[in-house]
């Protein structure tokens, strides 16, 4: 325990006031956007929000990456995902910058999916129209985007993905923690909308918003590590995050990995898959 505390303190010192290395500021985005025309900008918000987008940004709503079926939110196959990304002009090595509606949920979800698929150069941009975007004059348009299709070859990174068997093993382990990233009333099974029967028995509750500022942008690394320490997390643990469809789990993945945690996974099946089998235990 003493070693873990020292290690976390060291990471906090190294983190200083920086944000995760894959989170780009609006100022740095504009510099890169003007200079490098090979960058693919992704709008991960809904189709309605995409009506006004950064010029040539491609629309990839997170829901377009899920397969049909009784369990909502499960990823399509790597081959299907690769086809979608390739058609949007994204290869394994393409520089990709993703933004959403400013919540950091949807761009984090698409970011995690791309990292799972083996994309090498993916960053996140927070949408802050009233402050940062207006200050640096991030342009918006309703015009069509020009896309040059390419080939995306899947190189699946299983190290950041947890299946239901791995989650059950983690719940029974002393050196692993499963995080329910939903609101407290969903975790406790008292929410009426969405209806919740409780949480995975043994999971702890850290709402994803604890890692975000009030405007939806990520906190600095040292602030993220303070949150992690408050909840007893340490860099040696295997950490698995989930929510209903693991959209809200992905900001936790971004926050912790950006702050130096190296064994963080997302349970893609999430609450929806867990409750599909009545034999899987829930708690309130």
C-alpha positions as CSV (number, residue, x, y, z in Angstrom):
1,X,0.0,0.0,0.0
2,X,2.8,2.4,0.8
3,X,4.5,1.7,-2.6
4,X,1.2,2.4,-4.3
5,X,0.8,5.7,-2.5
6,X,4.3,6.8,-3.4
7,X,3.7,5.7,-7.0
8,X,0.5,7.7,-7.3
9,X,2.2,10.8,-5.7
10,X,5.0,10.5,-8.3
11,X,2.5,10.5,-11.1
12,X,0.8,13.5,-9.6
13,X,4.1,15.4,-9.6
14,X,4.9,14.4,-13.2
15,X,1.4,15.3,-14.3
16,X,1.7,18.9,-13.1
17,X,-1.2,21.0,-14.5
18,X,-1.2,19.3,-17.9
19,X,-4.1,17.6,-19.5
20,X,-4.0,14.2,-21.1
21,X,-1.6,14.2,-24.0
22,X,-4.3,13.3,-26.4
23,X,-6.5,16.3,-25.5
24,X,-5.7,19.2,-27.8
25,X,-6.5,22.9,-27.1
26,X,-8.6,24.9,-29.5
27,X,-5.6,27.1,-30.1
28,X,-3.3,24.2,-31.0
29,X,-6.1,22.7,-33.1
30,X,-6.4,25.8,-35.2
31,X,-2.6,25.9,-35.8
32,X,-2.6,22.2,-36.8
33,X,-5.8,22.6,-38.9
34,X,-4.4,25.4,-40.9
35,X,-1.0,23.8,-41.5
36,X,-1.8,20.1,-42.1
37,X,-4.5,19.4,-44.6
38,X,-4.1,15.6,-44.1
39,X,-5.8,15.8,-40.6
40,X,-9.2,14.2,-40.5
41,X,-11.6,16.0,-38.2
42,X,-14.4,13.9,-36.8
43,X,-17.7,15.3,-35.5
44,X,-19.0,12.6,-33.1
45,X,-22.2,14.4,-32.1
46,X,-25.6,13.6,-33.4
47,X,-26.6,14.2,-37.0
48,X,-28.7,17.2,-36.0
49,X,-25.6,18.9,-34.3
50,X,-23.6,18.1,-37.4
51,X,-25.7,20.5,-39.5
52,X,-23.1,23.1,-38.4
53,X,-19.6,21.6,-38.3
54,X,-15.9,22.4,-38.8
55,X,-15.2,22.6,-42.5
56,X,-14.6,19.1,-44.0
57,X,-15.3,17.4,-40.7
58,X,-16.7,13.9,-41.2
59,X,-19.8,12.8,-39.2
60,X,-19.3,9.6,-37.1
61,X,-22.1,9.4,-34.6
62,X,-21.3,6.8,-32.0
63,X,-24.5,4.9,-32.6
64,X,-23.5,4.2,-36.2
65,X,-20.7,2.0,-34.8
66,X,-23.1,-0.4,-33.0
67,X,-24.6,-3.6,-34.3
68,X,-28.2,-4.4,-34.3
69,X,-29.6,-6.8,-31.7
70,X,-31.4,-7.1,-28.4
71,X,-28.4,-5.7,-26.4
72,X,-28.0,-2.0,-27.3
73,X,-24.6,-0.6,-27.7
74,X,-22.4,-3.6,-28.6
75,X,-19.7,-2.8,-31.2
76,X,-19.9,-3.9,-34.7
77,X,-17.2,-6.4,-35.8
78,X,-13.6,-5.0,-36.4
79,X,-14.1,-5.6,-40.2
80,X,-17.3,-3.6,-40.2
81,X,-15.8,-0.8,-38.1
82,X,-12.7,-0.7,-40.4
83,X,-15.0,-0.3,-43.4
84,X,-16.8,2.7,-41.8
85,X,-13.6,4.4,-40.9
86,X,-12.0,3.8,-44.3
87,X,-15.0,5.3,-46.0
88,X,-14.7,8.4,-43.8
89,X,-11.1,8.8,-44.9
90,X,-9.4,7.3,-41.8
91,X,-6.6,4.8,-42.0
92,X,-4.6,3.4,-39.1
93,X,-2.0,6.2,-39.3
94,X,-4.3,9.1,-40.2
95,X,-4.1,12.1,-37.8
96,X,-7.6,12.2,-36.3
97,X,-9.1,15.0,-34.1
98,X,-12.5,14.3,-32.6
99,X,-15.0,16.7,-31.1
100,X,-18.7,16.4,-30.0
101,X,-21.4,18.6,-28.5
102,X,-19.1,19.6,-25.6
103,X,-20.0,16.8,-23.2
104,X,-16.8,14.8,-23.8
105,X,-18.9,11.7,-23.9
106,X,-19.3,11.0,-27.6
107,X,-15.9,12.0,-28.8
108,X,-14.4,10.0,-26.0
109,X,-16.4,7.0,-27.1
110,X,-15.3,7.3,-30.7
111,X,-11.7,7.9,-29.5
112,X,-11.8,4.7,-27.5
113,X,-13.2,2.7,-30.4
114,X,-10.5,4.0,-32.7
115,X,-7.8,3.2,-30.2
116,X,-9.3,-0.3,-29.8
117,X,-9.1,-0.7,-33.5
118,X,-5.5,0.2,-33.6
119,X,-5.5,3.8,-34.7
120,X,-2.1,5.3,-33.9
121,X,-2.8,9.1,-33.9
122,X,-6.1,10.2,-32.3
123,X,-6.7,13.3,-30.3
124,X,-9.7,15.0,-28.6
125,X,-10.9,18.5,-29.0
126,X,-13.4,20.0,-26.6
127,X,-16.2,22.1,-28.1
128,X,-16.5,25.4,-26.2
129,X,-18.3,27.8,-28.5
130,X,-18.7,30.6,-25.9
131,X,-15.1,30.8,-24.8
132,X,-12.2,29.0,-26.5
133,X,-13.7,28.4,-30.0
134,X,-14.8,32.0,-30.4
135,X,-11.5,33.3,-29.1
136,X,-9.5,31.4,-31.7
137,X,-12.2,31.6,-34.4
138,X,-12.8,28.0,-35.0
139,X,-14.8,28.0,-38.3
140,X,-18.2,26.3,-38.7
141,X,-20.1,25.6,-41.9
142,X,-23.3,23.8,-43.1
143,X,-21.5,22.9,-46.3
144,X,-20.8,19.3,-47.4
145,X,-17.4,17.7,-46.5
146,X,-15.1,16.3,-49.0
147,X,-14.0,12.8,-48.1
148,X,-11.3,10.7,-49.8
149,X,-11.9,7.1,-48.8
150,X,-8.9,5.0,-47.7
151,X,-8.2,1.6,-46.1
152,X,-8.3,1.0,-42.4
153,X,-6.6,-2.3,-41.4
154,X,-7.8,-3.5,-38.0
155,X,-5.1,-4.1,-35.4
156,X,-7.4,-4.8,-32.4
157,X,-6.0,-3.7,-29.0
158,X,-7.5,-6.3,-26.6
159,X,-5.6,-4.7,-23.7
160,X,-8.2,-1.9,-23.5
161,X,-11.3,-4.0,-24.0
162,X,-13.0,-6.1,-21.3
163,X,-15.6,-8.9,-22.0
164,X,-18.1,-10.1,-19.5
165,X,-15.8,-13.0,-18.3
166,X,-13.0,-10.5,-17.6
167,X,-15.4,-8.3,-15.6
168,X,-16.5,-11.2,-13.5
169,X,-12.9,-12.1,-12.8
170,X,-12.1,-8.5,-11.9
171,X,-15.1,-8.3,-9.5
172,X,-13.7,-11.2,-7.6
173,X,-10.1,-9.9,-7.5
174,X,-8.4,-7.9,-4.8
175,X,-6.1,-6.1,-7.3
176,X,-8.8,-5.0,-9.7
177,X,-11.6,-2.5,-9.6
178,X,-14.8,-2.2,-11.6
179,X,-16.2,1.4,-11.9
180,X,-19.8,2.2,-12.6
181,X,-19.6,5.6,-14.3
182,X,-23.3,6.4,-14.0
183,X,-25.0,8.9,-11.7
184,X,-25.4,7.8,-8.1
185,X,-29.2,7.2,-8.4
186,X,-28.6,4.8,-11.4
187,X,-25.9,3.0,-9.4
188,X,-28.3,2.7,-6.4
189,X,-31.2,1.5,-8.6
190,X,-33.4,4.5,-7.6
191,X,-33.5,6.3,-10.9
192,X,-36.8,6.4,-12.8
193,X,-35.3,7.5,-16.1
194,X,-33.3,5.7,-17.2
195,X,-34.7,2.8,-15.2
196,X,-32.0,1.0,-13.2
197,X,-32.1,-2.2,-11.2
198,X,-28.8,-1.3,-9.5
199,X,-25.2,-2.0,-10.3
200,X,-22.8,-4.9,-10.9
201,X,-22.3,-6.4,-7.5
202,X,-18.8,-5.4,-6.3
203,X,-18.5,-2.3,-8.6
204,X,-17.8,1.1,-7.1
205,X,-19.4,4.3,-8.2
206,X,-17.4,7.2,-9.8
207,X,-19.6,9.3,-12.0
208,X,-17.6,10.2,-15.1
209,X,-18.4,13.9,-14.5
210,X,-16.0,13.9,-11.6
211,X,-13.1,13.9,-14.1
212,X,-14.6,16.8,-16.1
213,X,-14.8,20.6,-15.5
214,X,-18.2,22.2,-15.3
215,X,-18.1,23.1,-19.0
216,X,-17.5,19.4,-20.0
217,X,-13.8,19.7,-20.7
218,X,-11.4,17.4,-19.0
219,X,-9.8,18.4,-15.7
220,X,-6.0,18.7,-15.5
221,X,-4.0,15.6,-14.8
222,X,-3.3,16.6,-11.2
223,X,-7.0,17.2,-10.6
224,X,-7.8,13.8,-12.2
225,X,-5.3,12.1,-9.9
226,X,-6.8,13.8,-6.9
227,X,-10.2,12.2,-7.9
228,X,-8.5,8.9,-8.4
229,X,-6.8,9.0,-5.0
230,X,-10.1,10.0,-3.3
231,X,-11.7,6.8,-4.6
232,X,-8.7,4.6,-3.7
233,X,-7.5,3.9,-7.3
234,X,-3.9,3.2,-7.9
235,X,-1.8,2.7,-11.0
236,X,-1.1,-1.0,-10.3
237,X,-4.8,-2.0,-10.4
238,X,-6.6,-3.3,-13.4
239,X,-9.5,-0.8,-13.8
240,X,-12.6,-1.6,-15.8
241,X,-15.2,1.1,-16.4
242,X,-18.8,0.7,-17.6
243,X,-22.2,2.4,-17.8
244,X,-25.3,1.4,-19.7
245,X,-23.7,1.2,-23.1
246,X,-20.2,2.3,-22.0
247,X,-20.5,5.8,-23.5
248,X,-19.9,7.4,-20.1
249,X,-17.2,4.9,-19.3
250,X,-15.0,6.2,-22.1
251,X,-14.2,9.7,-20.5
252,X,-12.9,7.8,-17.5
253,X,-10.7,5.8,-19.8
254,X,-9.4,9.0,-21.4
255,X,-8.9,10.7,-18.0
256,X,-7.1,7.9,-16.3
257,X,-4.8,6.8,-19.2
258,X,-4.0,10.4,-19.9
259,X,-3.0,10.9,-16.2
260,X,-0.6,7.9,-16.3
261,X,-2.7,4.8,-15.5
262,X,-1.7,2.0,-17.8
263,X,-4.2,-0.8,-17.2
264,X,-7.6,0.7,-17.9
265,X,-10.3,-1.1,-19.9
266,X,-13.8,-0.5,-21.0
267,X,-16.5,-3.1,-20.5
268,X,-18.2,-2.7,-23.9
269,X,-21.2,-5.0,-23.1
270,X,-21.8,-2.9,-20.0
271,X,-25.0,-2.8,-17.9
272,X,-27.2,-3.8,-20.8
273,X,-25.3,-7.1,-21.4
274,X,-25.0,-7.8,-17.7
275,X,-28.8,-7.6,-17.0
276,X,-29.6,-9.7,-20.1
277,X,-28.7,-12.7,-18.0
278,X,-30.8,-12.9,-14.8
279,X,-28.1,-15.0,-13.2
280,X,-25.6,-12.1,-13.1
281,X,-25.8,-10.5,-9.6
282,X,-26.9,-6.9,-9.1
283,X,-26.7,-4.8,-5.9
284,X,-28.3,-1.5,-4.7
